[in-house]
């Protein structure tokens, strides 16, 4: 009982209270991307493309493929993501439809092929090069199929009313359907995308270099830009400091026990 009232354990209780207070900050991390590098796309997931055709996604992947998860009526981050993707496709010296392909998939089950068709028409005009008809497809699907696919690629979203809270990430897949790279954010360097495509063609997976930037910055839908996430970063720093203090108290308590024992 003396241990429970020692200064060391009073400090431990304080740390536990801090961790409980900041628990909501870290619970938010349930939303986001949980990378599943080297895992394969499931073989029986079927979406409907912009031409109202049912497509088995795994069977349709026969070359390096960039998968963009969005929803077409998104008022926020999806537009910058697709704009960034279209821009890097336009700048790339790789040929769409030959060297790689792009699948844009809606995670809103209420969206239908007509909407996907309109979205494709808009973005193919922005790119203006390559085999846009066969190289860039826009898909929709039912809720069960969408949930299965999101889980398959490690993508977590949350619906609030008619809108979704979601990350901005491209998933790069090899010709055999293996997940080889995640590209976070909405602005992509042509070199990074090219290397992701080339390495996917060799069935080689690579680490996510800019993942820490995606952690530290959050998208502001009103300003349509990324802003430094003070709450998330400061919460992480506090957690690290709390764990460090906890460790020092444990070590100090053990040293006192050893000293008293002698």
C-alpha positions as CSV (number, residue, x, y, z in Angstrom):
1,X,0.0,0.0,0.0
2,X,3.0,2.3,0.6
3,X,3.9,2.1,-3.0
4,X,0.4,3.3,-4.1
5,X,1.0,6.5,-2.1
6,X,4.6,7.1,-3.1
7,X,5.5,10.2,-5.2
8,X,6.5,8.0,-8.1
9,X,3.0,6.5,-8.4
10,X,1.3,9.8,-7.9
11,X,3.3,10.9,-10.9
12,X,2.1,7.8,-12.8
13,X,-1.5,8.6,-12.1
14,X,-0.9,12.1,-13.4
15,X,0.5,10.7,-16.7
16,X,-2.5,8.4,-17.0
17,X,-4.8,11.3,-16.7
18,X,-2.9,13.2,-19.4
19,X,-3.1,10.2,-21.7
20,X,-6.8,9.9,-21.1
21,X,-7.4,13.6,-21.7
22,X,-5.6,13.5,-25.1
23,X,-7.1,10.1,-26.1
24,X,-9.5,11.7,-28.6
25,X,-6.5,13.3,-30.5
26,X,-5.1,9.9,-31.2
27,X,-8.5,8.1,-31.7
28,X,-8.8,10.3,-34.8
29,X,-6.1,8.1,-36.4
30,X,-8.7,5.5,-37.0
31,X,-9.4,7.5,-40.2
32,X,-6.7,7.4,-42.7
33,X,-4.6,5.0,-44.7
34,X,-3.2,1.8,-43.2
35,X,-0.7,0.7,-45.8
36,X,-0.8,-2.9,-47.0
37,X,2.3,-3.0,-49.1
38,X,2.9,-6.3,-50.9
39,X,-0.7,-7.4,-50.4
40,X,-2.8,-8.2,-53.5
41,X,-6.1,-6.9,-54.7
42,X,-8.9,-9.4,-54.1
43,X,-9.9,-11.3,-57.1
44,X,-13.7,-11.0,-57.0
45,X,-14.3,-7.3,-56.5
46,X,-16.5,-5.9,-59.3
47,X,-17.3,-2.2,-60.0
48,X,-19.2,-0.5,-62.7
49,X,-17.3,1.8,-65.0
50,X,-18.3,5.0,-66.8
51,X,-19.7,3.0,-69.7
52,X,-22.0,1.0,-67.4
53,X,-19.9,-2.1,-67.8
54,X,-19.2,-4.4,-64.8
55,X,-15.4,-4.7,-64.4
56,X,-13.5,-7.2,-62.2
57,X,-10.8,-4.8,-60.8
58,X,-8.2,-7.5,-60.3
59,X,-8.6,-8.8,-63.9
60,X,-8.5,-5.3,-65.3
61,X,-5.1,-4.6,-63.7
62,X,-2.7,-5.7,-66.5
63,X,-0.1,-3.0,-66.2
64,X,1.0,-0.6,-63.4
65,X,-2.2,1.0,-62.1
66,X,-2.8,4.2,-60.1
67,X,-5.9,3.9,-58.0
68,X,-7.5,7.2,-56.8
69,X,-10.2,6.8,-54.1
70,X,-12.6,9.8,-54.1
71,X,-16.2,10.6,-54.3
72,X,-17.4,12.6,-57.3
73,X,-19.5,15.2,-55.5
74,X,-16.9,15.9,-52.8
75,X,-16.8,19.6,-51.9
76,X,-13.3,19.4,-50.5
77,X,-10.1,17.5,-51.0
78,X,-11.1,15.2,-53.9
79,X,-11.0,18.0,-56.5
80,X,-7.4,19.0,-55.5
81,X,-6.4,15.4,-55.6
82,X,-7.8,14.8,-59.1
83,X,-6.4,18.1,-60.3
84,X,-3.0,17.1,-59.0
85,X,-3.2,13.7,-60.6
86,X,-4.3,15.1,-63.9
87,X,-1.4,17.7,-63.8
88,X,1.2,15.0,-63.1
89,X,-0.2,12.8,-65.9
90,X,0.0,15.7,-68.3
91,X,3.6,16.4,-67.3
92,X,4.7,12.7,-67.3
93,X,6.8,11.3,-70.2
94,X,5.2,7.9,-69.6
95,X,2.3,7.1,-71.9
96,X,-1.1,6.6,-70.4
97,X,-2.8,3.4,-71.6
98,X,0.6,1.8,-72.5
99,X,3.0,2.3,-69.6
100,X,0.3,2.6,-66.9
101,X,-3.4,3.1,-66.3
102,X,-5.5,5.0,-63.8
103,X,-8.6,3.8,-61.9
104,X,-10.7,6.5,-60.1
105,X,-13.1,4.8,-57.7
106,X,-16.0,6.4,-55.8
107,X,-16.5,5.3,-52.2
108,X,-20.0,6.7,-52.1
109,X,-22.5,4.1,-53.0
110,X,-25.1,6.7,-54.0
111,X,-23.0,7.8,-57.0
112,X,-23.9,6.2,-60.3
113,X,-22.1,5.7,-63.7
114,X,-23.6,8.9,-65.2
115,X,-21.8,11.0,-62.6
116,X,-18.6,9.0,-63.3
117,X,-19.0,9.6,-67.0
118,X,-19.3,13.4,-66.5
119,X,-16.3,13.4,-64.2
120,X,-14.2,11.5,-66.7
121,X,-15.2,14.0,-69.4
122,X,-14.0,16.9,-67.3
123,X,-10.6,15.4,-66.3
124,X,-9.7,13.9,-69.6
125,X,-9.9,17.4,-71.0
126,X,-7.3,18.5,-68.5
127,X,-4.8,15.8,-69.4
128,X,-5.3,15.9,-73.1
129,X,-2.7,13.2,-73.9
130,X,-2.4,9.4,-74.0
131,X,-5.1,6.8,-74.4
132,X,-7.6,8.5,-72.1
133,X,-10.6,6.4,-73.3
134,X,-9.0,3.1,-72.3
135,X,-6.3,4.3,-69.9
136,X,-8.4,6.2,-67.3
137,X,-11.6,4.7,-65.9
138,X,-14.1,6.1,-63.4
139,X,-15.9,3.5,-61.3
140,X,-18.9,3.3,-59.0
141,X,-20.2,0.4,-56.9
142,X,-22.6,-0.7,-54.1
143,X,-21.8,-0.3,-50.4
144,X,-20.7,-3.9,-49.8
145,X,-18.3,-3.8,-52.7
146,X,-16.9,-0.4,-51.7
147,X,-16.4,-1.5,-48.1
148,X,-14.6,-4.6,-49.1
149,X,-12.3,-2.7,-51.4
150,X,-11.5,0.0,-48.9
151,X,-10.5,-2.7,-46.4
152,X,-8.5,-4.5,-49.1
153,X,-6.3,-1.4,-49.7
154,X,-6.3,-0.2,-46.1
155,X,-8.3,3.0,-46.7
156,X,-10.5,4.3,-43.8
157,X,-13.3,6.8,-44.4
158,X,-16.2,8.2,-42.3
159,X,-19.5,9.4,-43.6
160,X,-21.1,12.4,-42.0
161,X,-24.5,13.1,-43.6
162,X,-24.0,13.3,-47.3
163,X,-20.3,14.0,-47.0
164,X,-17.2,11.9,-46.1
165,X,-14.1,12.6,-44.0
166,X,-11.3,10.8,-45.8
167,X,-7.6,11.0,-46.6
168,X,-6.0,12.0,-49.9
169,X,-3.9,9.2,-51.2
170,X,-3.1,7.4,-54.4
171,X,-2.5,3.7,-54.4
172,X,-0.1,2.2,-56.9
173,X,-0.6,-1.4,-57.9
174,X,1.6,-3.8,-60.0
175,X,0.5,-5.6,-63.1
176,X,-0.2,-8.7,-60.9
177,X,-2.4,-6.7,-58.6
178,X,0.2,-6.2,-55.8
179,X,0.1,-3.0,-53.8
180,X,3.5,-1.4,-54.2
181,X,3.3,2.2,-53.2
182,X,1.1,4.8,-51.5
183,X,1.4,8.5,-52.6
184,X,-0.1,10.8,-50.0
185,X,-1.3,14.4,-50.5
186,X,-2.7,16.3,-53.5
187,X,0.5,17.5,-55.2
188,X,2.7,14.9,-56.9
189,X,6.2,15.3,-58.3
190,X,6.4,13.7,-61.8
191,X,9.6,11.9,-60.8
192,X,7.9,10.3,-57.7
193,X,5.0,9.1,-59.8
194,X,7.2,7.9,-62.6
195,X,9.4,5.9,-60.2
196,X,6.3,4.5,-58.5
197,X,5.0,3.3,-61.9
198,X,8.4,1.9,-63.0
199,X,8.9,0.0,-59.7
200,X,5.3,-1.3,-59.9
201,X,6.1,-2.6,-63.3
202,X,9.0,-4.6,-61.8
203,X,6.7,-5.8,-58.9
204,X,8.8,-3.9,-56.5
205,X,7.3,-2.1,-53.5
206,X,8.7,1.0,-52.0
207,X,8.3,3.0,-48.7
208,X,6.2,6.1,-48.4
209,X,8.6,9.0,-48.2
210,X,6.2,11.8,-47.5
211,X,3.9,10.0,-45.0
212,X,5.2,12.2,-42.1
213,X,4.1,15.3,-44.1
214,X,0.7,13.9,-44.5
215,X,0.6,13.3,-40.7
216,X,1.7,16.8,-39.8
217,X,-0.6,18.6,-42.2
218,X,-4.4,18.4,-42.6
219,X,-6.5,19.6,-45.5
220,X,-8.6,22.8,-45.0
221,X,-11.7,22.5,-47.3
222,X,-12.5,26.2,-46.9
223,X,-9.1,27.4,-47.8
224,X,-8.5,24.5,-50.2
225,X,-5.0,24.0,-48.9
226,X,-3.0,22.0,-46.4
227,X,-2.4,23.6,-42.9
228,X,-0.2,22.6,-40.1
229,X,-2.1,20.3,-37.7
230,X,-1.2,21.9,-34.3
231,X,-3.5,19.6,-32.3
232,X,-2.2,16.4,-33.8
233,X,1.5,17.3,-33.6
234,X,1.3,18.8,-30.1
235,X,-0.7,15.8,-28.9
236,X,2.0,13.5,-30.3
237,X,4.7,15.5,-28.6
238,X,2.8,15.4,-25.3
239,X,2.4,11.7,-25.6
240,X,6.1,11.2,-26.2
241,X,7.0,13.4,-23.3
242,X,4.5,11.6,-21.1
243,X,5.9,8.2,-22.1
244,X,9.5,9.5,-21.4
245,X,8.5,10.7,-18.0
246,X,6.8,7.4,-17.3
247,X,9.9,5.6,-18.2
248,X,12.1,7.8,-16.0
249,X,9.8,7.3,-13.0
250,X,9.8,3.5,-13.4
251,X,13.6,3.5,-13.6
252,X,13.9,5.8,-10.6
253,X,11.5,3.7,-8.6
254,X,13.5,0.6,-9.4
255,X,16.7,2.2,-8.4
256,X,15.2,3.3,-5.0
257,X,14.0,-0.3,-4.4
258,X,17.5,-1.7,-5.1
259,X,19.0,1.0,-2.8
260,X,16.6,0.3,0.0
261,X,17.1,-3.5,-0.4
262,X,20.8,-2.9,0.3
